[in-house]
Structure formats: structure tokens, C-alpha cells
Amino acid sequence: MSKFKKKKSGDLPAISTASLPDIVFMLLFFFMVVTVLRDSNLLVMQRLPKGDQVEKLQKD
């Protein structure tokens, strides 16, 4: 006889996933409210170097 009881089977109980859809929808709603939409009309100024030694190529 021992002082401590041994574990019977070692199986873990199943995790209940019944509230998982509620959590997902709450997170979705939170991020929809908190996220700031960016302006889609962003203008990028491109400064390309100008060529000063330009030669026209001949077709053969």
C-alpha cells in the first residue's frame, strides 16, 4: 500500500469547444471596430535619374 494514489489511465479530459465560435466572432468584431482603414489613394513620388549620355541603338 502506498501513500500516494497512482493515476488510473493518464488520459486528458476533452476540451470543450462549444464557446469557440463566440470567441472568434468577438475577436472579429473587435478587430473590425479597432482597425483604421487606410486611404487607398496613396501617391508615391518617384524621382528617376535623367540620362545625359543617350545613344540610339541601330537595328541590324
N, CA, C and O atoms as CSV, one atom per row, in Angstrom:
chain,resi,resn,atom,element,x,y,z
A,1,MET,N,N,0.849,-1.162,0.000
A,1,MET,CA,C,0.000,0.000,0.000
A,1,MET,C,C,0.903,1.235,0.000
A,1,MET,O,O,1.910,1.283,0.707
A,2,SER,N,N,0.523,2.242,-0.811
A,2,SER,CA,C,1.345,3.451,-0.906
A,2,SER,C,C,0.570,4.656,-0.386
A,2,SER,O,O,-0.657,4.627,-0.292
A,3,LYS,N,N,1.293,5.698,-0.055
A,3,LYS,CA,C,0.648,6.902,0.464
A,3,LYS,C,C,-0.036,7.715,-0.633
A,3,LYS,O,O,-1.071,8.340,-0.403
A,4,PHE,N,N,0.553,7.699,-1.825
A,4,PHE,CA,C,0.012,8.496,-2.925
A,4,PHE,C,C,-0.721,7.598,-3.905
A,4,PHE,O,O,-0.291,6.481,-4.191
A,5,LYS,N,N,-1.829,8.103,-4.412
A,5,LYS,CA,C,-2.594,7.334,-5.385
A,5,LYS,C,C,-1.971,7.510,-6.770
A,5,LYS,O,O,-1.563,8.607,-7.153
A,6,LYS,N,N,-1.911,6.438,-7.484
A,6,LYS,CA,C,-1.378,6.482,-8.842
A,6,LYS,C,C,-2.492,6.880,-9.799
A,6,LYS,O,O,-3.668,6.601,-9.564
A,7,LYS,N,N,-2.095,7.540,-10.884
A,7,LYS,CA,C,-3.088,7.905,-11.894
A,7,LYS,C,C,-3.600,6.637,-12.561
A,7,LYS,O,O,-2.843,5.708,-12.841
A,8,LYS,N,N,-4.890,6.624,-12.804
A,8,LYS,CA,C,-5.501,5.415,-13.336
A,8,LYS,C,C,-5.129,5.180,-14.801
A,8,LYS,O,O,-4.550,4.148,-15.140
A,9,SER,N,N,-5.465,6.144,-15.671
A,9,SER,CA,C,-5.227,5.883,-17.088
A,9,SER,C,C,-4.316,6.926,-17.742
A,9,SER,O,O,-3.711,6.651,-18.778
A,10,GLY,N,N,-4.213,8.101,-17.157
A,10,GLY,CA,C,-3.358,9.126,-17.729
A,10,GLY,C,C,-3.991,9.875,-18.887
A,10,GLY,O,O,-3.321,10.700,-19.508
A,11,ASP,N,N,-5.250,9.622,-19.201
A,11,ASP,CA,C,-5.924,10.319,-20.297
A,11,ASP,C,C,-6.309,11.726,-19.868
A,11,ASP,O,O,-6.726,11.953,-18.732
A,12,LEU,N,N,-6.163,12.657,-20.787
A,12,LEU,CA,C,-6.578,14.031,-20.520
A,12,LEU,C,C,-8.047,14.197,-20.870
A,12,LEU,O,O,-8.513,13.603,-21.843
A,13,PRO,N,N,-8.779,14.979,-20.113
A,13,PRO,CA,C,-10.186,15.206,-20.451
A,13,PRO,C,C,-10.298,16.025,-21.734
A,13,PRO,O,O,-9.418,16.826,-22.049
A,14,ALA,N,N,-11.371,15.820,-22.458
A,14,ALA,CA,C,-11.588,16.533,-23.717
A,14,ALA,C,C,-11.873,18.007,-23.447
A,14,ALA,O,O,-12.563,18.350,-22.487
A,15,ILE,N,N,-11.343,18.865,-24.294
A,15,ILE,CA,C,-11.565,20.304,-24.157
A,15,ILE,C,C,-12.870,20.663,-24.857
A,15,ILE,O,O,-13.086,20.296,-26.012
A,16,SER,N,N,-13.718,21.366,-24.165
A,16,SER,CA,C,-14.996,21.765,-24.735
A,16,SER,C,C,-14.789,22.914,-25.717
A,16,SER,O,O,-14.192,23.934,-25.373
A,17,THR,N,N,-15.280,22.744,-26.927
A,17,THR,CA,C,-15.147,23.780,-27.956
A,17,THR,C,C,-16.489,24.440,-28.259
A,17,THR,O,O,-16.664,25.012,-29.335
A,18,ALA,N,N,-17.420,24.371,-27.346
A,18,ALA,CA,C,-18.748,24.934,-27.579
A,18,ALA,C,C,-18.710,26.456,-27.639
A,18,ALA,O,O,-19.489,27.054,-28.382
A,19,SER,N,N,-17.829,27.098,-26.883
A,19,SER,CA,C,-17.784,28.561,-26.874
A,19,SER,C,C,-16.782,29.121,-27.877
A,19,SER,O,O,-16.604,30.337,-27.948
A,20,LEU,N,N,-16.128,28.268,-28.646
A,20,LEU,CA,C,-15.126,28.730,-29.600
A,20,LEU,C,C,-15.700,29.669,-30.666
A,20,LEU,O,O,-15.061,30.684,-30.945
A,21,PRO,N,N,-16.857,29.405,-31.282
A,21,PRO,CA,C,-17.400,30.362,-32.257
A,21,PRO,C,C,-17.704,31.729,-31.645
A,21,PRO,O,O,-17.518,32.751,-32.306
A,22,ASP,N,N,-18.163,31.764,-30.408
A,22,ASP,CA,C,-18.425,33.049,-29.748
A,22,ASP,C,C,-17.144,33.854,-29.593
A,22,ASP,O,O,-17.132,35.061,-29.831
A,23,ILE,N,N,-16.083,33.196,-29.200
A,23,ILE,CA,C,-14.801,33.882,-29.023
A,23,ILE,C,C,-14.284,34.396,-30.356
A,23,ILE,O,O,-13.776,35.515,-30.435
A,24,VAL,N,N,-14.408,33.587,-31.406
A,24,VAL,CA,C,-13.936,34.001,-32.733
A,24,VAL,C,C,-14.710,35.216,-33.221
A,24,VAL,O,O,-14.104,36.148,-33.749
A,25,PHE,N,N,-16.018,35.235,-33.063
A,25,PHE,CA,C,-16.805,36.373,-33.523
A,25,PHE,C,C,-16.544,37.623,-32.691
A,25,PHE,O,O,-16.573,38.733,-33.223
A,26,MET,N,N,-16.292,37.461,-31.405
A,26,MET,CA,C,-15.948,38.629,-30.592
A,26,MET,C,C,-14.614,39.213,-31.021
A,26,MET,O,O,-14.474,40.435,-31.087
A,27,LEU,N,N,-13.629,38.372,-31.313
A,27,LEU,CA,C,-12.342,38.864,-31.801
A,27,LEU,C,C,-12.483,39.532,-33.163
A,27,LEU,O,O,-11.875,40.572,-33.413
A,28,LEU,N,N,-13.279,38.942,-34.036
A,28,LEU,CA,C,-13.514,39.533,-35.351
A,28,LEU,C,C,-14.166,40.899,-35.218
A,28,LEU,O,O,-13.744,41.848,-35.880
A,29,PHE,N,N,-15.174,41.017,-34.387
A,29,PHE,CA,C,-15.847,42.296,-34.170
A,29,PHE,C,C,-14.887,43.318,-33.575
A,29,PHE,O,O,-14.892,44.479,-33.982
A,30,PHE,N,N,-14.068,42.903,-32.622
A,30,PHE,CA,C,-13.103,43.809,-32.001
A,30,PHE,C,C,-12.141,44.374,-33.035
A,30,PHE,O,O,-11.917,45.584,-33.077
A,31,PHE,N,N,-11.571,43.511,-33.867
A,31,PHE,CA,C,-10.609,43.993,-34.853
A,31,PHE,C,C,-11.271,44.806,-35.957
A,31,PHE,O,O,-10.630,45.684,-36.536
A,32,MET,N,N,-12.542,44.536,-36.265
A,32,MET,CA,C,-13.243,45.355,-37.254
A,32,MET,C,C,-13.484,46.761,-36.721
A,32,MET,O,O,-13.425,47.725,-37.484
A,33,VAL,N,N,-13.750,46.895,-35.438
A,33,VAL,CA,C,-14.014,48.204,-34.845
A,33,VAL,C,C,-12.719,48.980,-34.629
A,33,VAL,O,O,-12.677,50.187,-34.870
A,34,VAL,N,N,-11.681,48.314,-34.186
A,34,VAL,CA,C,-10.444,48.984,-33.798
A,34,VAL,C,C,-9.572,49.347,-35.001
A,34,VAL,O,O,-8.885,50.368,-34.978
A,35,THR,N,N,-9.593,48.538,-36.031
A,35,THR,CA,C,-8.705,48.755,-37.170
A,35,THR,C,C,-9.120,50.001,-37.940
A,35,THR,O,O,-10.298,50.204,-38.237
A,36,VAL,N,N,-8.143,50.822,-38.252
A,36,VAL,CA,C,-8.388,52.031,-39.032
A,36,VAL,C,C,-8.119,51.707,-40.492
A,36,VAL,O,O,-7.069,51.165,-40.837
A,37,LEU,N,N,-9.080,52.045,-41.345
A,37,LEU,CA,C,-8.895,51.796,-42.769
A,37,LEU,C,C,-7.959,52.842,-43.353
A,37,LEU,O,O,-8.082,54.034,-43.069
A,38,ARG,N,N,-7.026,52.381,-44.172
A,38,ARG,CA,C,-6.084,53.298,-44.795
A,38,ARG,C,C,-6.681,53.854,-46.077
A,38,ARG,O,O,-7.524,53.226,-46.717
A,39,ASP,N,N,-6.225,55.042,-46.435
A,39,ASP,CA,C,-6.660,55.668,-47.672
A,39,ASP,C,C,-6.022,54.926,-48.841
A,39,ASP,O,O,-4.813,54.692,-48.842
A,40,SER,N,N,-6.821,54.559,-49.826
A,40,SER,CA,C,-6.295,53.785,-50.948
A,40,SER,C,C,-5.678,54.670,-52.025
A,40,SER,O,O,-5.103,54.147,-52.980
A,41,ASN,N,N,-5.779,55.976,-51.905
A,41,ASN,CA,C,-5.228,56.890,-52.901
A,41,ASN,C,C,-3.873,57.422,-52.450
A,41,ASN,O,O,-3.676,58.633,-52.354
A,42,LEU,N,N,-2.956,56.528,-52.179
A,42,LEU,CA,C,-1.628,56.943,-51.769
A,42,LEU,C,C,-0.811,57.287,-53.009
A,42,LEU,O,O,-0.753,56.507,-53.960
A,43,LEU,N,N,-0.191,58.440,-52.993
A,43,LEU,CA,C,0.628,58.863,-54.120
A,43,LEU,C,C,2.094,58.712,-53.743
A,43,LEU,O,O,2.522,59.136,-52.670
A,44,VAL,N,N,2.849,58.105,-54.641
A,44,VAL,CA,C,4.272,57.907,-54.415
A,44,VAL,C,C,5.024,58.753,-55.425
A,44,VAL,O,O,4.828,58.620,-56.633
A,45,MET,N,N,5.881,59.621,-54.923
A,45,MET,CA,C,6.695,60.447,-55.803
A,45,MET,C,C,7.942,59.654,-56.181
A,45,MET,O,O,8.725,59.257,-55.318
A,46,GLN,N,N,8.114,59.430,-57.482
A,46,GLN,CA,C,9.288,58.714,-57.952
A,46,GLN,C,C,10.240,59.709,-58.587
A,46,GLN,O,O,9.860,60.474,-59.474
A,47,ARG,N,N,11.453,59.691,-58.134
A,47,ARG,CA,C,12.485,60.556,-58.698
A,47,ARG,C,C,13.488,59.669,-59.423
A,47,ARG,O,O,14.375,59.078,-58.807
A,48,LEU,N,N,13.334,59.587,-60.739
A,48,LEU,CA,C,14.213,58.759,-61.538
A,48,LEU,C,C,15.368,59.601,-62.064
A,48,LEU,O,O,15.175,60.774,-62.382
A,49,PRO,N,N,16.553,59.030,-62.159
A,49,PRO,CA,C,17.682,59.795,-62.692
A,49,PRO,C,C,17.516,60.035,-64.188
A,49,PRO,O,O,16.991,59.189,-64.912
A,50,LYS,N,N,17.968,61.197,-64.637
A,50,LYS,CA,C,17.883,61.536,-66.055
A,50,LYS,C,C,19.189,61.132,-66.719
A,50,LYS,O,O,20.270,61.326,-66.162
A,51,GLY,N,N,19.077,60.561,-67.929
A,51,GLY,CA,C,20.267,60.162,-68.673
A,51,GLY,C,C,20.838,61.340,-69.450
A,51,GLY,O,O,20.090,62.076,-70.095
A,52,ASP,N,N,22.150,61.526,-69.396
A,52,ASP,CA,C,22.762,62.622,-70.139
A,52,ASP,C,C,23.623,62.109,-71.288
A,52,ASP,O,O,24.023,62.904,-72.139
A,53,GLN,N,N,23.921,60.818,-71.346
A,53,GLN,CA,C,24.698,60.242,-72.439
A,53,GLN,C,C,23.844,59.176,-73.117
A,53,GLN,O,O,24.037,57.981,-72.897
A,54,VAL,N,N,22.907,59.616,-73.934
A,54,VAL,CA,C,21.957,58.717,-74.572
A,54,VAL,C,C,22.350,58.538,-76.031
A,54,VAL,O,O,22.599,59.518,-76.735
A,55,GLU,N,N,22.408,57.284,-76.490
A,55,GLU,CA,C,22.680,56.980,-77.893
A,55,GLU,C,C,21.579,56.074,-78.410
A,55,GLU,O,O,21.117,55.179,-77.702
A,56,LYS,N,N,21.160,56.305,-79.639
A,56,LYS,CA,C,20.122,55.494,-80.244
A,56,LYS,C,C,20.743,54.210,-80.780
A,56,LYS,O,O,21.773,54.259,-81.452
A,57,LEU,N,N,20.139,53.072,-80.496
A,57,LEU,CA,C,20.638,51.785,-80.959
A,57,LEU,C,C,20.160,51.530,-82.376
A,57,LEU,O,O,19.031,51.867,-82.733
A,58,GLN,N,N,21.029,50.929,-83.183
A,58,GLN,CA,C,20.680,50.612,-84.566
A,58,GLN,C,C,20.181,49.179,-84.647
A,58,GLN,O,O,20.693,48.287,-83.970
A,59,LYS,N,N,19.178,48.974,-85.479
A,59,LYS,CA,C,18.655,47.622,-85.687
A,59,LYS,C,C,19.447,46.965,-86.807
A,59,LYS,O,O,19.652,47.583,-87.852
A,60,ASP,N,N,19.893,45.746,-86.622
A,60,ASP,CA,C,20.640,45.022,-87.666
A,60,ASP,C,C,19.773,44.016,-88.357
A,60,ASP,O,O,20.236,43.318,-89.259
